[in-house]
C-alpha cells in the first residue's frame, strides 16, 4: 500500500499475469464455449425433440443446470480475474470442463 500526501493509502496495481496463466484461462474459456455448444447441440435428445421441454424432468433439470454452470462459472471467473484473484479465476474457468471429464470417466 502506498501512502499519498493526504495520508490516504492506495493499493498498488497487481503485477502482470504470466503468459502461461493467460493461456490457461483462454483455453479454459474455449473449453467452456465448446461445452455450451455441445449441450445446446444435444438438447433435442434431452428434451425429446425440437418442440420443447417434453423430456424427463430430471434430465431437463440436469441439462439446464449444466448449461447454466458452463456459462456462469467462466463469467464469474473473469470477474475474479479483474479483482486480482487469478488463482480462483483459473479454478472457476476450468471447473465445468473438468467436471465433464470426470463424469465421462465415471460413466465409462
C-alpha positions as CSV (number, residue, x, y, z in Angstrom):
1,X,0.0,0.0,0.0
2,X,1.3,3.4,-0.9
3,X,0.5,6.4,1.1
4,X,-0.3,9.7,-0.7
5,X,0.4,13.2,0.7
6,X,-3.1,13.4,2.2
7,X,-2.5,10.2,4.3
8,X,-4.8,8.0,2.3
9,X,-3.4,4.6,1.3
10,X,-4.0,3.4,-2.3
11,X,-3.5,-0.2,-3.4
12,X,-0.6,-1.0,-5.7
13,X,-1.5,-2.4,-9.1
14,X,-1.2,-6.1,-9.4
15,X,1.8,-7.4,-11.3
16,X,1.1,-8.6,-14.9
17,X,-0.1,-12.2,-15.2
18,X,2.3,-14.7,-16.7
19,X,1.7,-15.8,-20.3
20,X,1.1,-19.4,-19.2
21,X,-1.7,-18.3,-16.9
22,X,-3.3,-16.2,-19.6
23,X,-3.1,-19.1,-22.0
24,X,-4.7,-21.5,-19.4
25,X,-7.5,-19.0,-18.8
26,X,-8.0,-18.6,-22.6
27,X,-8.1,-22.4,-23.2
28,X,-10.5,-22.8,-20.3
29,X,-12.8,-20.2,-21.8
30,X,-12.7,-22.1,-25.2
31,X,-13.4,-25.4,-23.4
32,X,-16.4,-23.8,-21.7
33,X,-17.7,-22.4,-25.0
34,X,-17.3,-25.9,-26.6
35,X,-19.2,-27.4,-23.7
36,X,-22.0,-24.9,-24.0
37,X,-22.2,-25.6,-27.8
38,X,-22.3,-29.4,-27.1
39,X,-25.1,-29.0,-24.6
40,X,-27.1,-26.9,-27.0
41,X,-26.5,-29.5,-29.8
42,X,-27.7,-32.4,-27.7
43,X,-30.7,-30.6,-26.3
44,X,-33.1,-32.3,-28.8
45,X,-32.1,-35.7,-27.3
46,X,-32.7,-34.5,-23.8
47,X,-36.0,-32.7,-24.5
48,X,-37.5,-35.3,-26.7
49,X,-37.5,-33.2,-29.9
50,X,-37.5,-29.6,-31.0
51,X,-41.0,-28.9,-29.7
52,X,-39.9,-28.1,-26.2
53,X,-39.0,-29.5,-22.8
54,X,-41.0,-32.7,-23.1
55,X,-38.3,-35.0,-21.7
56,X,-38.0,-36.4,-18.3
57,X,-38.0,-33.7,-15.6
58,X,-34.7,-34.8,-14.1
59,X,-33.0,-34.8,-17.5
60,X,-34.2,-31.4,-18.3
61,X,-33.2,-30.0,-14.9
62,X,-29.8,-31.6,-15.2
63,X,-29.3,-30.2,-18.7
64,X,-30.4,-26.8,-17.7
65,X,-28.2,-26.6,-14.6
66,X,-25.2,-27.9,-16.5
67,X,-25.7,-25.2,-19.2
68,X,-26.1,-22.5,-16.6
69,X,-22.9,-23.6,-14.8
70,X,-21.0,-23.8,-18.0
71,X,-21.9,-20.2,-18.7
72,X,-21.9,-18.7,-15.2
73,X,-18.6,-20.2,-13.9
74,X,-16.4,-18.6,-16.6
75,X,-18.2,-15.3,-16.3
76,X,-17.7,-15.2,-12.5
77,X,-14.1,-16.4,-13.1
78,X,-13.5,-13.4,-15.3
79,X,-14.8,-11.1,-12.6
80,X,-12.4,-12.7,-10.1
81,X,-9.6,-12.2,-12.7
82,X,-10.4,-8.5,-12.8
83,X,-10.4,-8.3,-9.0
84,X,-6.9,-9.8,-8.9
85,X,-7.9,-13.3,-7.7
86,X,-6.2,-15.2,-10.5
87,X,-6.0,-18.5,-8.7
88,X,-9.7,-18.5,-8.1
89,X,-10.4,-17.4,-11.6
90,X,-8.4,-20.3,-13.0
91,X,-10.3,-22.8,-10.9
92,X,-13.7,-21.3,-11.8
93,X,-13.0,-21.3,-15.5
94,X,-11.8,-24.9,-15.6
95,X,-14.4,-26.3,-13.2
96,X,-17.1,-27.3,-15.9
97,X,-14.7,-28.9,-18.4
98,X,-13.0,-30.9,-15.6
99,X,-16.4,-32.0,-14.3
100,X,-17.3,-33.2,-17.8
101,X,-14.1,-35.2,-18.0
102,X,-14.7,-36.8,-14.5
103,X,-18.3,-37.5,-15.3
104,X,-17.3,-39.2,-18.6
105,X,-14.8,-41.3,-16.8
106,X,-17.3,-42.4,-14.2
107,X,-19.9,-43.3,-16.9
108,X,-17.4,-45.3,-18.9
